[in-house]
Amino acid sequence: MKNNIHNRKYLEERRKELRKSLTPAEATLWKALQRKQLKGRKFRRQHSITNYIVDFYCASEKLIIELGGAYHMSFAQQNYDYERTQVLEGLRFKVIRFENKLVFENLTEVLEEISSHFKA
């Protein structure tokens, strides 16, 4: 790879902080994704791509999973999320988003939606 866009050194401390303080929704989803539990795919949490730290990333699928709560409902935050998604999709990543509430209320549906984005 010409210039590495993954896990840039200057974001390392921030990634570690975020891993230590997962939101309850992130912790719940992580329990279902870690150790290749979802169809044998390896996921990373709080992985950085360019200048962004994404909640979950599956390298083999180029799949990014983002969770959000009420904070992501503000106009400014929605604009930021949209721009960020555009940049990541421009780098050929697939970005899917879920509300925190859905992780708690229907984890099975969330996992099915995630796996529906896996290549055969």
N, C-alpha and C positions, 0 to 999 in steps of 0.2 A: 504494500500500500504506500502510495507516494507520501502523503502526510496523514498521520494518524488522527482520526477524528474521535476515537474512543478513549474514554477515561484519561483525559488530559490531566497532567500532574497538578496544575494549579487548582483543580476542583477536588482533589483527593480528600482533603480534610472535611470539606462540606459533604461529600458523599458519605464519609464515615459517620459524621454527625447525624445525617438523615437516616442511615441504617440503624443507628442506636435509638432513634426516636420515631419509629414508624407510627403512622396513625393507626387507630384500631382497624380500620378497613384494610389498610395496607398489610397489617400483621395477619389478618384473617385470610386475605388472598394469598399472601406469601406461604402460609402453611399448606395451601393447596397446590402451589406451583413449585416449591423447592424440591430438591432431590429428584428431579425428572419425573414427578408424579403425574403430570398431565401429558399423557401419550408419549412419554419418553423424551420430551423436549426440555432442554436446560434453559432456565430463566435466571437472570441476574436482577437484583434489586438495586435501585438508586445507581444506575449506570449512566455515565455521561457520554453524550454524543455531541460533538462540537462544543458549544458553550451551554448546552442544556443538560440538566440531570433529569432523566426519565424515571418513572416509578418502577417499571419492570421492562426487561428487554430479553427477547429470545433471538440470539444471533442466527441460528440456523434458518429461522423464518423471516428475519429482518422485521420482526414484529415488536411494536412498542405498546405497552398498556399503561394508560394513565387513569388514575382515580381522582375524583374531586367531590368536594362537598359544597356547602353554601358559599364558601369563599370564591369558588369558580363561577358563581352566578352573576357577579358584578360585571358591568359593561366593560370596564377597563381590563379585568382579568380575562373575560371572554375574548376580547381583542388580542391580548397577549397570547392566549392559548391558540387562537386561530393562526396568528403569524408563526408561532412556534411549530404548529402542525404543518403549515405550508413549507417551512424550511426543511423539516424532517422528511416530509413526503417528497420534497425536491431531491433529497439524497437517496430516494428509493426505499424508504422505510414505510411500513404500514402502521398507522397510529389508530388505536381504538381507545375509546373513553367510556368509563362507567361511573355512575354516581355511587358514592360510598354506600348510600342506603341500599342499593341493589345488591352489593356484596353481602350485606347482612341478611337481606330479605330473601334473596334467591341466588345463592352461590352456585348452584348447579347450572342455572341459566347462564351466568357469567362465564363459567368454565366451558360450557358448550359453545357460546359465542366466540370465545378465544380460540378453541380448537377448530372452529369452522374456518378460521383464517390460515390454518396449516396447509402447506402443500401436501399432496397425497404421499 
